Amino acid sequence: MGHFSFIDKSYKLLFLIYAPVALATLALKFFSGIEISYIFLAAIAFVIVSTMIALLVVVQFFRHFEDVKKDRELHIPYTLRHQFLIAFIAISATTFLIAGSYGYFVYRITDGKGFPQMIPGEKIVFLTGIKDPIGNKIEGFDTIMAGINHFIEETPDKTGLYHFSYIDHHDAYDEGFKLAVQQKIKEGAHYFICTSSDPCKALTADFPSLAGKNADGPADARLIITTASLSTIQTQKDLIYKFSVNNHDQGDLLAKTAYESGARKIAFIATDDEYGHDAVQNFESAWQEFSDIEGIQGVFIDKKLSADKVTERLAESFLIKNSYDSILIAGNGREINFLNSQESIRDMPLYVFSESSYTLIDGLENPSRMTTIRPRYRDSMPGLSGRMDTMVYMTLEKLIHSIELAKSSEDSFDSVWGDTSYPALVEFEKEGDADFKILLQIYKPTVDSDDLDLPDQDDR
C-alpha cells in the first residue's frame, strides 16, 4: 500500500495547488480584459480539461474510498486506479510545464509587467478625444472606436500580439496631455495613433523631443496621424507620419463641385480653431478660381459652446438675414439643430468637410441636401460605414502590416510604411517623405442610407 499512499498524497497535494491556479487564470482572462495569446489559451484549455477530470476523481474517490484500498481486484471505476492516477499526474505536470514556461517567457520579455504585449515595442496608444474640456462627449468618438473594435474583432491573430491603450486629449493640447504621452513612451510604447486636427498638430512640435529623436538614429517612438485633415500638419521621416485626407484637396474638390452644382453665394459655419480656419481658407482659395466674389462670409463658432448655445449664436448671425444659396460646413456637429430648425435654410445645400460629416449624415433631417468628401475605396467593407471608422481601420491595418514586415525583412519601418499598395482597399499616392495623398471622391448621402455605398466608376 506504500505505492498507493505515495500516489494518493501526491495527487491531493497537486490538486490543492492546481485547481486554484486554474480558476485564477480563467478569472484573469475573462474579467480583467488582459490580452493573452493563443499559445496561452491552449494551455488554459488543458487546465480546464484537467480540472474537470480532477473534480470527477475527487467525487469518485470519496464515493469508493474503502474500495480504493483493494485496487484493481475490485470492480472500481478506472479513474481511481493507480495507472490512471499516474497518467493524470503526468498530464497535469505537462500542463504546468507549458503554462509555467510561457508565463516565464512573458515575464522576461515584458520586464515582469504581466501580459500587455508579446514583443517589446508593440504597444499601440490611441490619442483621441473622448470628452471635451467642459465634459461634453466629443462627436465622432463612437465612430473612431467602431473602426478600432472592428479591426480587433476581424484580425484576432494579429491584434492578440498587441496591447492597445488610450489617452483622451480632450480635443486640446496641454501640459497634461504631453506628460501622458511622455509617460507612455517611458513605459515602452513605440507607436501612437492620433486623431483630431488641432491636438495632433500641436503634438508634432514636441514629439521629436518626447521620442528621443536625434540626428544619429531613429526615434524611440513614432506618431501616426489619421482622421485629422488639417493641411498644415508637417510630417517627418522615421518619426511623424500621416494617413488621412487633406483640407487642401478637400477644398479644391468641394469648391469645384459647389460651383458646378449652381452655388454662387456661399456662407460658412466653422469651428473657431485651426482646423476650422484652415478648412475655410482652403475652400476660399479654390473658390476664387470659379467665382468673381471676393472672399466668403460666415461664422466661426467656439467649439466649447454647447449645442443650444451654438444654435442661439447662429440664429443671431447674418446667415438667416442674407440671400445665401449654400453653406460650407467645417464644424463639430453642434450646428445640427440650427440646420434642422431654421426655415430659411432647412433645404439649403450643404458642402461639408469630411472631418465634420459623420454627425451631419446621421442627424440631418434631410441628409440628401448634403455633399461631402470621402476617400476613394476600391471595395466596401462590411460592418463599417466608409467614414472615419474605415480610415481608422485602414490606418491600424497599415501600421501592423508595416511593423510585422519590417521585423521579418531587412527593410526599415519607414520604407515599408511608404508602400502605396497596402492597404489595397483605398487609393492613395506617396506625397513627400512621410505623407500620402489620399485620393478623394464626392459623396451625397440619401435619407435611407446608413453606410456609404460605392459610387459608380464614372463618379470618381
VMD Tcl script that draws the C-alpha trace (Angstrom):
set ca {
  {0.00 0.00 0.00}
  {3.08 2.26 0.09}
  {2.74 2.78 -3.65}
  {-0.90 3.78 -3.25}
  {-0.04 6.10 -0.34}
  {2.52 7.95 -2.47}
  {0.05 8.44 -5.34}
  {-2.72 9.45 -3.01}
  {-0.65 12.07 -1.22}
  {0.95 13.37 -4.42}
  {-2.35 13.74 -6.18}
  {-4.03 15.53 -3.29}
  {-1.13 17.99 -2.99}
  {-1.09 18.55 -6.75}
  {-4.82 19.16 -6.89}
  {-4.78 21.61 -3.99}
  {-2.26 23.73 -5.88}
  {-3.56 23.12 -9.37}
  {-7.27 23.92 -9.02}
  {-6.85 27.46 -7.57}
  {-4.24 28.28 -10.22}
  {-6.60 27.12 -12.96}
  {-9.52 29.15 -11.62}
  {-7.38 32.26 -11.08}
  {-6.06 32.03 -14.64}
  {-9.55 31.81 -16.09}
  {-10.74 34.73 -13.95}
  {-7.76 36.79 -15.10}
  {-8.58 36.20 -18.75}
  {-12.32 36.78 -18.69}
  {-12.69 39.54 -16.10}
  {-9.59 41.72 -16.48}
  {-9.51 42.13 -20.27}
  {-5.77 41.44 -20.42}
  {-4.66 40.23 -23.84}
  {-3.36 36.63 -23.82}
  {-2.06 34.89 -26.91}
  {-3.39 31.68 -28.44}
  {-0.45 29.70 -27.05}
  {-1.53 30.55 -23.54}
  {-5.17 29.89 -24.40}
  {-4.15 26.36 -25.42}
  {-2.55 25.92 -22.00}
  {-5.75 27.16 -20.37}
  {-7.72 24.57 -22.37}
  {-5.53 21.86 -20.79}
  {-6.19 23.45 -17.41}
  {-9.96 23.27 -17.93}
  {-9.95 19.64 -19.07}
  {-7.57 18.57 -16.34}
  {-9.58 20.36 -13.66}
  {-12.83 18.69 -14.81}
  {-11.16 15.30 -14.64}
  {-9.74 16.16 -11.23}
  {-13.18 17.02 -9.89}
  {-14.51 13.72 -11.18}
  {-11.64 11.89 -9.50}
  {-12.31 13.58 -6.17}
  {-16.00 12.70 -6.27}
  {-15.26 9.10 -7.20}
  {-12.52 8.90 -4.62}
  {-14.81 9.73 -1.72}
  {-17.62 7.55 -3.06}
  {-15.33 4.50 -3.23}
  {-12.80 5.26 -0.52}
  {-12.88 1.77 1.01}
  {-12.74 0.04 -2.35}
  {-9.74 2.07 -3.45}
  {-7.63 0.22 -0.92}
  {-8.30 -3.07 -2.70}
  {-7.21 -1.64 -6.01}
  {-7.88 -3.47 -9.29}
  {-9.13 -6.73 -7.78}
  {-12.40 -4.99 -7.25}
  {-14.57 -3.50 -9.95}
  {-13.83 0.10 -9.12}
  {-14.01 2.93 -11.70}
  {-10.97 3.22 -13.94}
  {-10.41 6.84 -12.93}
  {-9.47 5.65 -9.44}
  {-6.94 3.03 -10.47}
  {-3.23 3.58 -9.92}
  {-2.31 3.64 -13.60}
  {-4.84 6.38 -14.34}
  {-3.69 8.49 -11.40}
  {-0.09 8.17 -12.57}
  {-1.08 9.21 -16.12}
  {-3.15 12.09 -14.83}
  {-0.29 13.39 -12.70}
  {1.93 13.27 -15.80}
  {-0.65 15.21 -17.83}
  {-1.01 17.75 -15.03}
  {2.73 18.16 -14.76}
  {2.98 18.70 -18.54}
  {0.28 21.34 -18.40}
  {2.08 23.08 -15.56}
  {5.24 22.99 -17.64}
  {3.54 24.57 -20.67}
  {1.80 27.28 -18.68}
  {4.82 27.92 -16.47}
  {7.26 28.12 -19.39}
  {5.02 30.52 -21.23}
  {4.47 32.60 -18.12}
  {8.23 32.82 -17.57}
  {8.73 33.79 -21.22}
  {6.16 36.59 -20.95}
  {7.68 37.72 -17.66}
  {11.10 38.07 -19.23}
  {10.01 39.99 -22.35}
  {7.65 42.33 -20.50}
  {10.02 43.05 -17.62}
  {7.63 41.45 -15.17}
  {4.62 43.67 -16.02}
  {2.13 40.96 -16.97}
  {0.71 40.24 -20.41}
  {0.45 43.56 -22.25}
  {2.38 42.54 -25.35}
  {4.36 39.75 -26.96}
  {7.44 41.65 -28.16}
  {8.97 44.88 -26.79}
  {7.79 47.89 -28.77}
  {4.38 46.52 -29.72}
  {2.22 48.71 -27.55}
  {-0.10 50.91 -29.60}
  {-1.54 54.01 -27.95}
  {-4.55 55.86 -29.38}
  {-4.58 59.61 -28.80}
  {-8.21 60.51 -29.31}
  {-10.86 62.87 -27.99}
  {-13.44 61.28 -25.68}
  {-14.70 64.33 -23.77}
  {-14.02 68.00 -24.45}
  {-12.56 70.33 -21.77}
  {-16.02 71.05 -20.31}
  {-17.02 67.38 -20.12}
  {-19.20 67.00 -23.23}
  {-18.76 63.86 -25.30}
  {-16.81 64.62 -28.46}
  {-18.68 63.91 -31.67}
  {-17.01 61.20 -33.69}
  {-15.51 59.21 -30.81}
  {-18.02 56.38 -31.28}
  {-17.18 56.23 -34.99}
  {-13.45 56.06 -34.26}
  {-13.97 53.32 -31.67}
  {-16.09 51.37 -34.15}
  {-13.11 51.23 -36.51}
  {-10.73 50.12 -33.75}
  {-13.08 47.46 -32.37}
  {-13.92 46.13 -35.83}
  {-10.22 45.68 -36.61}
  {-9.59 43.88 -33.31}
  {-12.57 41.56 -33.89}
  {-11.69 40.83 -37.53}
  {-7.96 40.19 -37.02}
  {-7.51 38.39 -33.65}
  {-4.43 36.57 -34.95}
  {-2.70 39.95 -35.27}
  {-4.21 42.05 -32.53}
  {-3.69 39.29 -29.95}
  {0.00 40.17 -30.10}
  {-0.53 43.85 -29.32}
  {-1.66 45.84 -26.34}
  {-3.92 48.83 -27.04}
  {-4.42 51.75 -24.69}
  {-5.92 55.23 -24.92}
  {-5.17 58.80 -23.91}
  {-8.01 61.32 -24.01}
  {-6.63 64.57 -25.45}
  {-9.99 66.36 -24.88}
  {-9.65 67.90 -28.35}
  {-6.99 70.21 -26.97}
  {-3.24 70.24 -26.33}
  {-1.94 70.97 -22.86}
  {0.85 70.00 -20.50}
  {-1.17 67.11 -19.06}
  {-1.61 65.51 -22.47}
  {2.07 65.98 -23.26}
  {3.13 64.36 -19.98}
  {0.73 61.44 -20.57}
  {2.38 60.76 -23.95}
  {5.82 61.04 -22.38}
  {4.86 58.52 -19.69}
  {3.62 56.01 -22.29}
  {6.95 56.29 -24.12}
  {8.79 55.61 -20.86}
  {6.59 52.52 -20.39}
  {7.73 51.15 -23.76}
  {5.07 52.34 -26.21}
  {6.59 52.75 -29.66}
  {3.53 53.61 -31.76}
  {0.97 56.38 -31.28}
  {-2.11 56.94 -33.46}
  {-3.51 60.45 -33.14}
  {-6.96 61.69 -34.22}
  {-8.34 65.28 -34.37}
  {-6.52 68.06 -36.18}
  {-5.60 70.66 -33.56}
  {-4.14 68.46 -30.77}
  {-2.34 66.25 -33.31}
  {-0.65 69.22 -34.97}
  {0.37 70.71 -31.61}
  {1.86 67.35 -30.59}
  {4.07 67.23 -33.70}
  {6.11 70.16 -32.33}
  {7.00 68.34 -29.09}
  {7.06 64.76 -30.33}
  {10.70 64.73 -31.60}
  {11.99 65.57 -28.12}
  {9.49 63.26 -26.39}
  {10.50 60.38 -28.65}
  {14.23 60.95 -28.23}
  {14.80 61.80 -31.90}
  {18.32 62.89 -32.82}
  {20.45 63.04 -35.94}
  {22.28 59.79 -35.16}
  {19.39 57.33 -35.45}
  {15.68 56.55 -35.31}
  {13.46 57.78 -32.51}
  {12.15 55.68 -29.63}
  {8.56 56.14 -30.84}
  {6.57 57.03 -33.95}
  {3.44 59.13 -34.37}
  {0.82 58.25 -37.00}
  {-1.89 60.86 -37.63}
  {-5.25 59.78 -39.05}
  {-8.75 61.30 -39.50}
  {-7.09 64.71 -38.98}
  {-7.37 66.77 -42.18}
  {-5.53 69.95 -41.18}
  {-3.34 70.80 -44.18}
  {-0.59 72.45 -42.11}
  {0.38 69.26 -40.23}
  {4.03 68.55 -41.01}
  {5.34 65.01 -41.27}
  {8.90 63.88 -40.61}
  {10.69 60.84 -41.95}
  {11.09 57.97 -39.47}
  {9.12 59.87 -36.82}
  {5.79 61.53 -37.78}
  {3.52 60.01 -40.43}
  {0.11 60.96 -41.77}
  {-2.56 58.74 -43.30}
  {-5.61 60.93 -43.74}
  {-7.45 63.15 -46.19}
  {-6.21 66.73 -46.53}
  {-8.15 70.01 -46.24}
  {-6.33 71.41 -49.27}
  {-7.51 68.58 -51.53}
  {-10.98 68.67 -49.99}
  {-11.28 72.42 -50.50}
  {-10.43 72.07 -54.19}
  {-12.97 69.30 -54.80}
  {-15.77 70.89 -52.74}
  {-15.35 74.29 -54.41}
  {-15.42 72.76 -57.90}
  {-18.45 70.62 -57.07}
  {-20.33 73.52 -55.45}
  {-19.83 75.80 -58.44}
  {-20.78 73.12 -60.95}
  {-23.92 72.41 -58.88}
  {-25.05 76.03 -59.18}
  {-23.76 77.59 -55.96}
  {-22.85 81.25 -56.33}
  {-23.12 82.83 -52.87}
  {-21.78 80.63 -50.11}
  {-21.64 81.25 -46.36}
  {-19.69 79.11 -43.90}
  {-20.08 77.67 -40.40}
  {-16.79 76.53 -38.90}
  {-15.17 75.93 -35.53}
  {-13.03 78.78 -34.26}
  {-9.85 76.75 -34.18}
  {-7.02 75.94 -36.53}
  {-8.98 73.18 -38.26}
  {-11.99 75.43 -38.99}
  {-9.90 78.33 -40.25}
  {-7.73 76.04 -42.37}
  {-10.79 74.40 -43.99}
  {-12.40 77.74 -44.84}
  {-9.14 79.16 -46.16}
  {-8.53 76.19 -48.46}
  {-12.09 76.28 -49.79}
  {-11.94 80.06 -50.30}
  {-8.66 79.83 -52.22}
  {-10.15 77.25 -54.58}
  {-13.45 79.16 -54.84}
  {-11.67 82.20 -56.27}
  {-10.92 80.21 -59.41}
  {-14.65 79.92 -60.15}
  {-16.29 82.97 -58.60}
  {-15.59 86.69 -59.01}
  {-16.92 87.39 -55.49}
  {-14.13 88.48 -53.17}
  {-13.98 86.07 -50.26}
  {-16.78 84.23 -48.47}
  {-18.55 85.23 -45.26}
  {-19.61 83.12 -42.33}
  {-19.47 82.37 -38.62}
  {-16.68 80.86 -36.58}
  {-18.06 79.05 -33.51}
  {-16.25 78.48 -30.22}
  {-16.03 74.69 -30.03}
  {-16.52 74.80 -26.25}
  {-20.10 76.03 -26.66}
  {-22.96 73.61 -26.09}
  {-25.35 72.71 -28.94}
  {-28.01 75.09 -27.55}
  {-25.53 77.96 -27.36}
  {-24.36 77.25 -30.90}
  {-27.97 77.33 -32.14}
  {-28.52 80.62 -30.33}
  {-25.31 82.11 -31.74}
  {-26.12 81.10 -35.31}
  {-29.73 82.30 -35.05}
  {-28.40 85.76 -34.18}
  {-25.95 85.76 -37.10}
  {-26.42 87.19 -40.56}
  {-26.85 83.74 -42.12}
  {-30.66 83.87 -41.95}
  {-30.84 87.54 -42.92}
  {-28.95 87.38 -46.22}
  {-29.61 85.67 -49.53}
  {-27.09 82.84 -49.50}
  {-27.74 79.81 -51.66}
  {-25.36 77.31 -49.97}
  {-23.48 76.74 -46.71}
  {-19.98 75.36 -46.20}
  {-19.59 73.29 -43.01}
  {-16.35 72.71 -41.09}
  {-17.88 72.39 -37.63}
  {-18.06 69.89 -34.80}
  {-21.68 68.73 -35.19}
  {-23.26 71.12 -32.70}
  {-24.62 73.25 -35.54}
  {-27.02 70.47 -36.49}
  {-30.02 71.79 -34.51}
  {-29.73 75.12 -36.27}
  {-29.52 73.46 -39.70}
  {-32.64 71.41 -38.97}
  {-34.72 74.12 -37.33}
  {-34.29 77.32 -39.35}
  {-36.97 77.50 -42.05}
  {-34.93 79.75 -44.34}
  {-32.08 77.25 -44.65}
  {-33.71 73.85 -43.99}
  {-33.40 72.81 -47.64}
  {-30.28 74.80 -48.49}
  {-27.41 72.73 -50.00}
  {-24.57 71.96 -47.58}
  {-20.94 71.34 -48.59}
  {-19.20 69.54 -45.73}
  {-15.56 68.72 -44.99}
  {-15.06 65.05 -44.16}
  {-13.92 65.58 -40.55}
  {-17.25 67.32 -39.90}
  {-19.51 64.98 -41.86}
  {-20.11 62.00 -39.57}
  {-22.57 63.75 -37.23}
  {-24.44 65.53 -40.02}
  {-25.03 62.33 -42.01}
  {-26.72 60.74 -39.01}
  {-28.51 63.81 -37.68}
  {-29.77 65.88 -40.60}
  {-33.50 65.55 -41.23}
  {-32.74 65.73 -44.95}
  {-29.20 64.35 -45.46}
  {-29.66 64.31 -49.25}
  {-29.02 68.08 -49.35}
  {-25.51 67.40 -48.11}
  {-22.41 66.95 -50.28}
  {-19.28 65.70 -48.57}
  {-15.91 64.05 -49.21}
  {-14.59 60.58 -48.61}
  {-11.58 58.57 -49.81}
  {-11.78 56.54 -53.00}
  {-12.45 52.98 -51.92}
  {-11.83 50.08 -54.26}
  {-14.29 47.93 -52.35}
  {-16.77 48.21 -49.48}
  {-16.12 46.71 -46.06}
  {-19.00 45.03 -44.20}
  {-19.50 46.41 -40.72}
  {-18.01 49.84 -41.46}
  {-19.72 53.00 -42.65}
  {-16.99 54.16 -45.02}
  {-16.36 57.25 -42.91}
  {-13.86 57.83 -40.07}
  {-14.18 54.24 -38.84}
  {-12.85 52.94 -42.15}
  {-9.86 55.32 -42.11}
  {-9.02 54.23 -38.54}
  {-9.36 50.57 -39.56}
  {-7.03 51.03 -42.53}
  {-4.50 53.03 -40.51}
  {-4.31 50.19 -37.98}
  {-4.05 47.66 -40.79}
  {-1.22 49.57 -42.46}
  {0.63 50.13 -39.18}
  {0.60 46.50 -38.04}
  {1.43 45.29 -41.56}
  {4.45 47.66 -41.58}
  {5.62 46.58 -38.11}
  {5.47 42.88 -38.98}
  {7.04 43.25 -42.43}
  {9.89 45.36 -41.04}
  {10.60 42.70 -38.40}
  {10.61 39.85 -40.91}
  {12.79 41.59 -43.50}
  {15.81 43.83 -43.64}
  {13.69 46.84 -44.64}
  {13.19 49.70 -42.22}
  {9.76 50.65 -40.89}
  {9.98 53.89 -42.83}
  {10.50 52.18 -46.19}
  {7.75 49.61 -45.53}
  {5.29 52.30 -44.43}
  {5.92 54.14 -47.72}
  {4.46 51.28 -49.76}
  {1.42 52.61 -51.65}
  {-0.02 49.18 -52.49}
  {-1.16 48.42 -48.94}
  {-3.87 48.59 -47.72}
  {-5.45 47.82 -51.08}
  {-8.92 49.00 -50.04}
  {-8.16 52.71 -50.53}
  {-6.47 54.59 -53.38}
  {-3.55 56.78 -52.32}
  {-0.23 58.13 -53.55}
  {3.08 58.95 -51.86}
  {3.48 62.64 -51.10}
  {6.76 63.66 -49.50}
  {8.91 61.51 -47.21}
  {6.25 60.50 -44.67}
  {2.89 61.58 -46.06}
  {0.32 60.27 -48.52}
  {-2.20 61.91 -50.79}
  {-5.49 60.10 -50.22}
  {-7.46 60.24 -53.46}
  {-10.92 61.67 -52.90}
  {-14.42 61.50 -54.28}
  {-17.69 63.31 -53.76}
  {-20.40 61.58 -51.79}
  {-24.07 62.52 -51.44}
  {-25.96 60.51 -48.78}
  {-29.63 59.67 -49.09}
  {-32.38 59.71 -46.48}
  {-32.40 55.92 -46.07}
  {-28.69 55.15 -46.37}
  {-26.73 54.03 -43.33}
  {-23.49 53.02 -44.97}
  {-21.71 54.83 -47.72}
  {-22.20 52.73 -50.85}
  {-19.51 52.73 -53.50}
  {-20.17 55.27 -56.25}
  {-20.23 54.42 -59.94}
  {-16.79 54.34 -61.51}
  {-17.58 57.46 -63.57}
  {-18.15 59.49 -60.41}
  {-14.56 59.06 -59.34}
}
mol new
graphics top color blue
foreach p $ca { graphics top sphere $p radius 0.5 }
foreach p [lrange $ca 0 end-1] q [lrange $ca 1 end] { graphics top cylinder $p $q radius 0.2 }
display resetview
